[in-house]
Amino acid sequence: MRVKLVQDTQSARAREQTFTGVCLRLFECVFAEDPPDGWFLLIGSFSSWIRSTEACERVCVFMLVVLMAAVIAALLLFFTQSPSLATADPPSSQGHVSPTNATRRLPDIIIIGVRKGGTRALIEMLSLHSDVVAAQREVHFFDWDSHYQRGSDWYLSQMPYARPDQLTVEKTPAYFTSARVPERIRRINPDARLLLIVREPTERLLSDYTQVFHNRLEKRKRQQTLETLLIRDGELNLDYKALNRSLYHVHMRRWLDVFPRSRVHLVDGDVLIKNPLVEMKKVEEFLHLEPQINASNFYFNQTRGFFCLRDRRRERCLHGSKGRKHPRVAPEILRKLYDFFHEPNRKFFELVGRTFDWK
């Protein structure tokens, strides 16, 4: 009986020493990274107290409970802050909304063009409004057959999350000049409000050529001068795509055959560059948005030579590819272009019921 009692006592002491050792090791690890000198005295005193009392188990359990509580709190924080695992795409950076209180829906607003008219500036400025969330890239749903054949569910998946009180916007400049797009939009999203931003046709053509020129330069493709593309047998080449895109009346007529004029708002791209607030107030009014965008949202960047944006103390400019200098064009070619666009411009003004300050 006495032998068994001694053995039990020794086993208990061994367990106590093991447990005490673990507890001390755990405690010392907490303060292992270069503690201040004062901590060494505290640790020494605390270690002596643990070895001289039976409090080790209580202290160790307490530390383990604290550790477990910290782990649980971290897990709860992770799952409450993270998007739903069932959601592949994160919410748009504009709205700070999670999928739990927002949904994807077909766009309320579509910026249909025109290419090199200022569509990127327009969607960035529109995104300054807290009630607008924008798709992050050009979707090309209605003009690319490969996308259109995927159906409206795929199109919906490209949209950002938005609250019920917010408007969703997407932009694809190629929509304006694509013959099939107006009817396709009417079929899938007939209530969409359309924004069309236009610039002086010759300036737009030169911007178009400049973009293609730099794209080809980056891909090390053979370059063609503007004169080679634009002039054929001494006359303007009407098959040149950049010229065709500036014939606004041709493309606008297709849109007005499908949508009433009241559903299309025209933005003056030339004014947007020089005085963005004037044009953005008109856009807010057309979209029935609460007036929010103001002068403090814009500042002129002397280095870039155009207005940049300021939002919630964050400043940003458009990509470096925007605002490139146009190539030098012979005066006689410019005169030929201005003369050529005079009649198409008149037809466009008549079609939309307003004029623009173009040459």
C-alpha positions as CSV (number, residue, x, y, z in Angstrom):
1,M,0.0,0.0,0.0
2,R,2.8,2.3,1.0
3,V,4.7,1.5,-2.2
4,K,1.7,2.3,-4.3
5,L,1.2,5.6,-2.5
6,V,4.9,6.6,-3.1
7,Q,4.5,5.7,-6.7
8,D,1.4,7.8,-7.1
9,T,3.1,10.7,-5.4
10,Q,6.1,10.5,-7.6
11,S,3.9,10.3,-10.7
12,A,1.9,13.3,-9.6
13,R,5.2,15.2,-9.0
14,A,6.5,14.2,-12.4
15,R,3.3,15.4,-14.0
16,E,3.4,18.6,-12.0
17,Q,7.0,19.2,-13.0
18,T,6.2,18.5,-16.7
19,F,3.2,20.7,-16.6
20,T,5.2,23.4,-14.7
21,G,7.9,23.2,-17.3
22,V,5.4,23.6,-20.1
23,C,3.8,26.5,-18.3
24,L,7.1,28.2,-17.7
25,R,8.2,27.7,-21.3
26,L,5.0,29.1,-22.6
27,F,5.3,32.1,-20.2
28,E,8.9,32.8,-21.1
29,C,8.2,32.5,-24.9
30,V,5.7,35.4,-24.5
31,F,8.5,37.6,-23.3
32,A,11.3,36.1,-25.4
33,E,11.9,39.0,-27.9
34,D,14.3,41.4,-26.2
35,P,12.2,42.4,-23.1
36,P,13.2,45.5,-21.1
37,D,15.5,44.9,-18.2
38,G,12.6,45.3,-15.7
39,W,10.8,42.3,-17.2
40,F,13.7,40.0,-16.2
41,L,13.1,40.7,-12.5
42,L,9.4,40.2,-13.0
43,I,9.9,36.9,-14.9
44,G,12.3,35.7,-12.3
45,S,10.0,36.5,-9.4
46,F,7.0,35.0,-11.2
47,S,9.0,31.8,-12.0
48,S,10.0,31.4,-8.4
49,W,6.4,31.9,-7.3
50,I,5.2,29.3,-9.7
51,R,7.8,26.7,-8.6
52,S,7.0,27.4,-5.0
53,T,3.3,27.2,-5.2
54,E,0.6,25.1,-6.8
55,A,-0.6,28.0,-8.9
56,C,1.1,26.9,-12.2
57,E,-1.9,24.9,-13.4
58,R,-4.2,27.9,-12.9
59,V,-1.9,30.3,-14.6
60,C,-1.2,28.0,-17.6
61,V,-4.9,27.3,-18.1
62,F,-5.6,31.1,-17.9
63,M,-3.0,31.7,-20.6
64,L,-4.4,29.0,-22.8
65,V,-7.9,30.4,-22.4
66,V,-6.6,33.9,-23.4
67,L,-4.8,32.5,-26.4
68,M,-7.9,30.6,-27.6
69,A,-10.0,33.7,-27.2
70,A,-7.6,35.7,-29.3
71,V,-7.7,33.0,-32.0
72,I,-11.5,32.9,-32.0
73,A,-11.7,36.7,-32.2
74,A,-9.3,36.7,-35.1
75,L,-11.4,34.1,-37.0
76,L,-14.6,36.0,-36.4
77,L,-12.9,39.2,-37.6
78,F,-11.7,37.4,-40.8
79,F,-15.1,36.0,-41.7
80,T,-17.0,39.2,-41.0
81,Q,-14.6,41.3,-43.0
82,S,-14.2,39.0,-46.0
83,P,-16.5,38.7,-49.0
84,S,-18.7,35.6,-49.2
85,L,-16.8,32.6,-50.4
86,A,-19.5,31.9,-52.9
87,T,-18.8,35.2,-54.6
88,A,-16.0,35.1,-57.2
89,D,-15.7,38.8,-57.9
90,P,-15.1,41.5,-55.3
91,P,-17.4,44.5,-55.0
92,S,-16.4,47.6,-57.0
93,S,-13.8,49.8,-55.4
94,Q,-16.3,52.7,-55.6
95,G,-19.1,51.6,-53.3
96,H,-17.4,49.9,-50.3
97,V,-20.3,47.5,-50.3
98,S,-20.3,43.8,-49.6
99,P,-22.4,41.2,-51.4
100,T,-24.5,40.8,-48.2
101,N,-26.3,44.1,-48.8
102,A,-25.8,44.6,-52.5
103,T,-26.6,42.8,-55.8
104,R,-25.4,42.8,-59.3
105,R,-27.9,44.1,-61.9
106,L,-28.0,45.2,-65.5
107,P,-26.5,48.7,-65.9
108,D,-28.8,51.7,-65.4
109,I,-26.4,53.8,-67.5
110,I,-24.4,52.8,-70.6
111,I,-21.7,55.1,-72.0
112,I,-21.9,54.1,-75.6
113,G,-19.0,56.2,-77.0
114,V,-17.5,57.8,-78.9
115,R,-14.1,56.3,-79.1
116,K,-11.4,58.9,-78.2
117,G,-14.2,61.3,-77.2
118,G,-13.4,61.2,-73.5
119,T,-15.2,58.1,-72.2
120,R,-12.6,57.2,-69.6
121,A,-12.7,60.7,-68.2
122,L,-16.5,60.7,-68.1
123,I,-16.8,57.4,-66.2
124,E,-14.1,58.4,-63.7
125,M,-15.8,61.7,-63.1
126,L,-19.2,60.0,-62.8
127,S,-17.7,57.6,-60.2
128,L,-17.0,60.5,-57.9
129,H,-20.7,60.4,-57.1
130,S,-21.4,58.1,-54.1
131,D,-24.6,56.8,-55.8
132,V,-22.8,55.5,-58.8
133,V,-20.8,52.3,-59.2
134,A,-18.9,51.5,-62.4
135,A,-17.8,48.3,-64.1
136,Q,-14.0,48.1,-63.9
137,R,-13.4,47.4,-67.6
138,E,-14.9,47.7,-71.0
139,V,-17.3,44.8,-71.3
140,H,-17.9,44.6,-75.1
141,F,-21.0,42.6,-74.6
142,F,-23.2,44.0,-77.3
143,D,-20.5,44.5,-80.0
144,W,-18.5,41.3,-79.7
145,D,-20.4,38.2,-80.8
146,S,-18.2,35.9,-78.6
147,H,-19.5,37.8,-75.6
148,Y,-23.0,38.3,-76.7
149,Q,-23.5,34.6,-77.3
150,R,-22.7,34.0,-73.6
151,G,-26.1,35.6,-72.7
152,S,-27.4,38.1,-70.2
153,D,-26.2,36.1,-67.2
154,W,-22.6,36.5,-68.3
155,Y,-23.2,40.2,-68.9
156,L,-24.7,40.5,-65.4
157,S,-21.6,38.8,-63.9
158,Q,-19.5,41.6,-65.3
159,M,-21.3,44.3,-63.3
160,P,-20.2,45.6,-59.9
161,Y,-22.3,45.1,-56.8
162,A,-24.6,48.0,-56.1
163,R,-27.1,48.9,-53.4
164,P,-30.7,49.5,-54.3
165,D,-30.2,53.2,-54.2
166,Q,-27.2,53.2,-56.4
167,L,-26.9,53.3,-60.2
168,T,-24.6,51.0,-62.2
169,V,-22.7,52.2,-65.2
170,E,-20.6,50.5,-67.9
171,K,-18.7,52.0,-70.8
172,T,-17.8,50.5,-74.2
173,P,-16.9,53.2,-76.7
174,A,-17.2,50.8,-79.7
175,Y,-21.0,50.5,-79.1
176,F,-21.7,53.8,-80.8
177,T,-20.4,52.8,-84.2
178,S,-21.6,49.1,-84.2
179,A,-24.7,48.7,-86.3
180,R,-26.1,45.8,-84.2
181,V,-25.7,47.3,-80.8
182,P,-28.8,49.6,-80.5
183,E,-31.3,46.8,-81.1
184,R,-29.3,44.3,-78.9
185,I,-29.4,46.8,-76.0
186,R,-33.1,47.4,-76.5
187,R,-33.8,43.7,-76.4
188,I,-31.9,43.1,-73.1
189,N,-31.9,46.4,-71.3
190,P,-34.5,48.7,-72.8
191,D,-34.7,51.1,-69.8
192,A,-31.0,51.9,-69.8
193,R,-30.0,55.6,-70.0
194,L,-27.4,56.3,-72.6
195,L,-24.5,58.7,-72.4
196,L,-22.7,59.8,-75.6
197,I,-19.6,62.0,-75.4
198,V,-18.5,63.7,-78.6
199,R,-15.6,65.9,-79.6
200,E,-14.8,68.1,-82.5
201,P,-14.5,65.5,-85.3
202,T,-11.0,66.4,-86.6
203,E,-9.6,66.4,-83.1
204,R,-11.2,63.1,-82.3
205,L,-9.7,61.6,-85.5
206,L,-6.2,62.8,-84.6
207,S,-6.6,61.3,-81.1
208,D,-7.7,58.0,-82.7
209,Y,-4.7,57.9,-85.0
210,T,-2.4,58.8,-82.1
211,Q,-3.6,55.9,-80.0
212,V,-3.2,53.4,-82.8
213,F,0.2,54.8,-83.6
214,H,1.4,54.2,-80.0
215,N,-0.2,50.8,-79.7
216,R,1.6,49.7,-82.9
217,L,4.8,51.2,-81.6
218,E,4.6,49.2,-78.4
219,K,4.0,46.0,-80.4
220,R,6.9,46.8,-82.8
221,K,4.6,46.8,-85.8
222,R,5.1,48.7,-88.9
223,Q,3.9,52.3,-88.8
224,Q,1.9,54.2,-91.3
225,T,1.8,58.0,-91.5
226,L,-1.6,59.7,-91.1
227,E,-1.3,61.1,-94.6
228,T,-0.9,57.5,-96.0
229,L,-4.1,56.4,-94.2
230,L,-6.2,59.5,-94.7
231,I,-5.4,60.5,-98.3
232,R,-6.1,58.3,-101.4
233,D,-5.6,59.6,-104.9
234,G,-5.6,63.2,-103.5
235,E,-8.9,62.8,-101.8
236,L,-10.0,61.8,-98.3
237,N,-10.1,58.0,-97.8
238,L,-13.7,57.4,-96.6
239,D,-12.8,53.8,-95.8
240,Y,-10.4,55.0,-93.1
241,K,-12.0,53.8,-89.8
242,A,-10.9,56.8,-87.8
243,L,-12.6,59.1,-90.3
244,N,-15.8,57.1,-90.3
245,R,-16.1,57.2,-86.5
246,S,-16.3,61.0,-86.7
247,L,-19.3,60.9,-88.9
248,Y,-21.6,61.2,-85.9
249,H,-24.8,61.7,-87.8
250,V,-24.5,58.3,-89.6
251,H,-24.2,56.3,-86.3
252,M,-26.6,58.5,-84.3
253,R,-29.4,57.9,-86.7
254,R,-29.3,54.2,-86.0
255,W,-29.6,54.9,-82.2
256,L,-32.6,57.2,-82.6
257,D,-34.3,54.6,-84.7
258,V,-34.4,52.4,-81.6
259,F,-34.3,54.8,-78.6
260,P,-36.1,58.1,-78.0
261,R,-33.9,61.2,-78.0
262,S,-34.9,61.7,-74.3
263,R,-33.0,58.6,-73.3
264,V,-29.7,59.8,-74.8
265,H,-27.6,62.5,-73.2
266,L,-24.9,64.2,-75.2
267,V,-21.7,65.3,-73.3
268,D,-19.5,67.9,-74.9
269,G,-16.1,66.3,-74.7
270,D,-14.3,69.5,-75.5
271,V,-15.9,71.4,-72.7
272,L,-15.3,68.4,-70.3
273,I,-11.6,68.8,-70.8
274,K,-11.6,72.6,-70.1
275,N,-14.4,72.9,-67.5
276,P,-15.4,69.4,-66.2
277,L,-17.8,70.7,-63.6
278,V,-20.1,72.3,-66.1
279,E,-20.7,69.1,-68.0
280,M,-20.9,66.9,-64.9
281,K,-23.7,69.0,-63.4
282,K,-25.7,68.4,-66.6
283,V,-25.0,64.6,-66.4
284,E,-26.2,64.6,-62.7
285,E,-29.4,66.3,-63.8
286,F,-30.0,63.9,-66.7
287,L,-29.5,60.9,-64.4
288,H,-31.7,62.4,-61.6
289,L,-28.8,62.2,-59.2
290,E,-28.6,64.3,-56.1
291,P,-26.1,67.1,-56.8
292,Q,-22.8,66.0,-55.3
293,I,-19.9,66.6,-57.6
294,N,-18.4,70.0,-57.0
295,A,-15.4,72.2,-57.8
296,S,-13.3,70.6,-55.0
297,N,-13.4,67.3,-57.0
298,F,-11.2,68.8,-59.7
299,Y,-7.7,70.4,-59.9
300,F,-5.6,71.4,-62.8
301,N,-2.4,69.4,-63.2
302,Q,0.2,71.7,-64.7
303,T,2.5,68.8,-65.6
304,R,-0.2,66.8,-67.4
305,G,-1.9,69.8,-68.8
306,F,-5.5,68.8,-67.9
307,F,-7.8,68.4,-64.9
308,C,-7.3,65.6,-62.5
309,L,-9.7,64.3,-59.8
310,R,-9.8,64.6,-56.0
311,D,-12.0,62.2,-54.0
312,R,-12.1,61.9,-50.3
313,R,-8.7,63.5,-50.0
314,R,-7.3,61.1,-52.7
315,E,-6.0,62.6,-55.9
316,R,-5.7,60.8,-59.2
317,C,-5.1,61.5,-62.8
318,L,-6.0,59.6,-65.9
319,H,-3.5,57.1,-67.3
320,G,-0.4,58.4,-69.0
321,S,-1.8,57.4,-72.4
322,K,-4.4,60.1,-72.1
323,G,-3.6,63.5,-73.4
324,R,-0.9,62.5,-75.7
325,K,0.3,65.1,-78.2
326,H,-1.1,64.7,-81.7
327,P,1.2,64.3,-84.7
328,R,2.0,67.4,-86.7
329,V,-0.4,67.5,-89.7
330,A,0.1,69.6,-92.8
331,P,-2.2,72.7,-92.8
332,E,-3.7,71.8,-96.2
333,I,-4.8,68.4,-94.8
334,L,-6.3,70.0,-91.7
335,R,-8.2,72.4,-93.9
336,K,-9.5,69.5,-96.1
337,L,-10.8,67.7,-92.9
338,Y,-12.5,70.8,-91.5
339,D,-14.2,71.4,-94.9
340,F,-15.2,67.8,-95.2
341,F,-16.8,67.6,-91.7
342,H,-18.8,70.8,-92.1
343,E,-21.9,69.1,-93.7
344,P,-21.9,66.0,-91.6
345,N,-21.7,68.2,-88.5
346,R,-24.7,70.2,-89.7
347,K,-26.7,67.0,-90.2
348,F,-25.7,65.8,-86.7
349,F,-26.8,69.1,-85.1
350,E,-30.1,68.9,-86.8
351,L,-30.6,65.3,-85.8
352,V,-29.9,65.8,-82.1
353,G,-31.5,69.3,-81.8
354,R,-28.4,71.2,-80.5
355,T,-25.1,72.6,-81.8
356,F,-21.5,72.4,-80.7
357,D,-18.7,74.9,-81.0
358,W,-16.8,73.1,-83.7
359,K,-14.7,74.5,-86.6
